[in-house]
Amino acid sequence: MLVNSHSPEQSVLCRSQKIRSNSFRSFSRLGLALLLGIGCLFIIVSWTMEWLVERYSKRTSRGTYQRLEWTVNNTLQLQRMVHEDVGLGTWSKTTEDYPITLPGEHLATVDISEPEHPKLKPPVTKSEASPDYLSRKTALAPYERDAIETQASPPLWSAPRAPRQLKKDSGLVYIAQNAARHPNSPLEPLFRTLYIANSSFDIRSVDVVTDRNNIRKLLSFVNPDSTRNGLEKFTISIEVTKNTAIFSRAETATHEVIGLHEFRGFGHEFEKSRPQEPDYPLLHEIARHVIHVCETLAVASECVKDLKQQQQDFMAAHPQNDISWSWAQSPFQFPLRMLQSLLSRSESNKARVHNEITLAFHTAAQRDSKIQVRIGEEAKKETTAMKAIAVVTMTFLPATFVSSIFSMSFFHFEPSQRGERDIFIVSDKFWMYWVLAGPLSITVLSLWIFWERMLGKKH
């Protein structure tokens, strides 16, 4: 607490206590400008340090995709052949030890919606205006055979990365797929799927059995403004068994074919483009059946071949000039050729199924690799920020350490009293602080850069 003097003796005594040492001099404008410049320099360094560290890392380290450069080996060879076959760019560092897909040969179907590899170009949209593209026979072929699809879980959804291009809806579009595939009993696939997934389920505990389209039709009937296409005619049959009501819809058309020049939106193509988790057990089940078919055909072919050989040996042991003996040889020749042809076809299908399974594994691995790359990029950004914070900390820490070591007052300020000017003085020994703090900061930064380079060489 400051108290003004009450007598001339106290005033003289107070003036005698002021610092009059030659070690201090008046603080000039140059000193203030020096402190202001040093402060601005530190602010600029703290702002630009992150950018400098990131630029240094890019110049001295390899890029993300350079570290993950795809080299050809036994696992990626199939992908290379498929990419070359569908015209999605070429691969570098390849080898000729593996067979190359011939032009025009269909090896497999690949869906590459987001080719992130720098050596792959985006897919080129080909013209689909072929005469038989929308032929009715091709369009209606999918439901010539009966099949029930059972999904244990919904398709795997991941947020699409913009921009994303979709083709317009075209080709065969189902209005009621179950009714198109099973017109006599449209709800049969629903019940079969339900009891395959849960054989102990009691359907009598359910009040209403229906599908989503029935609910959409009823909601459109209640509120016609809720549908964009307007209310269409429909018929829903309701069968009641005790407390369970079963809704069965009768559509005027179960499917339709959208022409190339028609536009019906992008809804169906958007659903097709969503990623789905591969059903690996089903793929292995198909491979097991293919192996069994190949084994059966091989055994049958060998049996017919043995029968033919036994017939020839018998004819050689009992020669006859009767023409009926010669005709007895013909029934063996045709079945043998047919079995051999089916065996060759089955072996080809076995190889194709194996390629499909391998491709499914590689596609899933590629998707996981993309996720890991994104995680690595985010971690890299966080690492850059942490490096910037570490550099700023190392820049200011030595100076703070030296200041705490000295713990002395280099500056002195005395407010004005009785009309006198303020006194702000600095010691002429202030240069000692910069002589010690500057070289120490440079030494610490040099040691950090040297440690970073040595660590990079080890990796």
C-alpha positions, 0 to 999 in steps of 0.5 A: 500500500502506498501512502503519501509523505506528510513531512519534508523529511519523509519526502527526502527519505523516499527520494533517497530510496529510488534506484540511482544505480548506473546499471539502469538507464532510461527505456527508449522507444527503441526498446519498446519497438524491440519488445513489440517486434519480438512479440509479433515474431512469436505470434507469426511463428505460432501461426505458420508453424503448423503449415511449415511442419506439414510442408516439411513432412510432405517433402521428406516423407512418402505420400499415403498412396506411395506407401500403399503402392499396389504391387502384383502378387498372388492375391491382386493378380485377379483384380488386375486381370478384371480391371484390364478386361473392363477397361478401367486403366492399367497396372504398373509393376506387373508380371507375365507369369499369370494368364492375361484375360483375352479381349472380349472374354467375360471374366467377372463383373466388377463394381468400382464406384469410387476408384481411389487408386491414382493409377485407375481412371474413373469408369467410362460410360459405354453406350447401352443402345444395343438391339437386344439390351431391353429385349423382353426375353432378356428382361424377364429372364431373372424370374424364370427360375424360383428362388428365395432370398433370405437376408440375415441382416440389412445391407451395409450402409456407408455414407456416399462420398460426394460427388456421386454419379448414378445412372437413371433407372432403366431395364426391368423394374419390379412393382411386386417382386414376389407376385412376379416370381410366385403369382399363385402364392405371392406371400409364400416366400415371406412365410418360407423365409420367416420359418427358415430364419426362425423355425419356432416362430408362432405366426398366430401371435401376430395381428397383421401380416403384410408387406411395406407396399400394402402399407404404402397403398393404404397410406396413399389412400388415406392421404393422396397428397403423400404420394408424388405419383398420385393414387393408383388403383389397387386391390388388397384381399384380407384373409382373417384366421382367428386373430391374424389378418393377412393382407394380400395385394393384387397389382395390375402389373407386377413388373415393368420395363423402362426404356433407354429414353424414358426417365423415371428417376434414380431410386432403383439405381441408388439402391443397387449402388449401396454397398453390401456385405458379401455372404461368404458362407453362401459362396462356400456352399456354392463351391461345395456343390460345384465340387460335388457335381464335378466329382459325380460327373467324373465318376459317371464318365469313368463308369460309362468308359469302363462299360464301353471297354467291357463291351469292346472286349466282349465283342473282340472275344466273340466276333459276330458279323451281325449288324446288331452287334455293331449297333450295340456300341453306339449307345455308349459313345453318345452318353460318354461324350455328353458326360465328358462335355458336362465334366469340362463345363463343371470344371470351368464353372468350378474355376469361375466360382473360385475366382468369384470367391477370391474377388469377393475377399479382395473387394472386402479387403480393398474396402477395409484398406480404404477405411484404414487409409482415411483413418491414417489421413485423419491421424496425420492431420492430428499428428501435424497439429501436435507437432506444431504445438510441440514446436511452439512449446519448445520455442517458448520453453527454454526462454521461460526456463532461463527467465525462471533461473535468473529470477531477477528484475530486468525492468523497473516501473515507477508511476508518477507522483506530484506531477513527475513523469513515469519512470520505466527503466531497463537494465543494461544487462538485459543482453544476457537473457538473449545471449543465453535464451537464443542459443539454447532455443536453437540447440533444442530445435536442432536436436529435435530435427536431428531426432526426427531424421534419425527416426525416419531413417530407421523406419 
